[in-house]
Amino acid sequence: MKEKGLGVLLISADLEELLSLSDRIVVMYEGKISGRMDASEANEDNLGLLMMGGHDTTKEEHAHE
């Protein structure tokens, strides 16, 4: 599907499932996007933080490299 430019919207709180099936992940909190990232950058810690309304720290970490 990816090669054809198609996508699938997967809504789940199962982080292991999301990480194994996704290319990109967008997290929403209280109806607003709290973060988005490639699945290769995601882990259960940063996704959990975004799910609780925190902000994406992966971009900040890369900015200091």
Secondary structure as GFF3:
##gff-version 3
##sequence-region A 1 65
A	DSSP	three_ten_helix	2	4	.	.	.	ID=ss1
A	DSSP	alpha_helix	15	21	.	.	.	ID=ss2
A	DSSP	beta_strand	24	29	.	.	.	ID=ss3
A	DSSP	beta_strand	32	38	.	.	.	ID=ss4
A	DSSP	three_ten_helix	39	41	.	.	.	ID=ss5
A	DSSP	alpha_helix	44	51	.	.	.	ID=ss6
A	DSSP	alpha_helix	58	63	.	.	.	ID=ss7
###
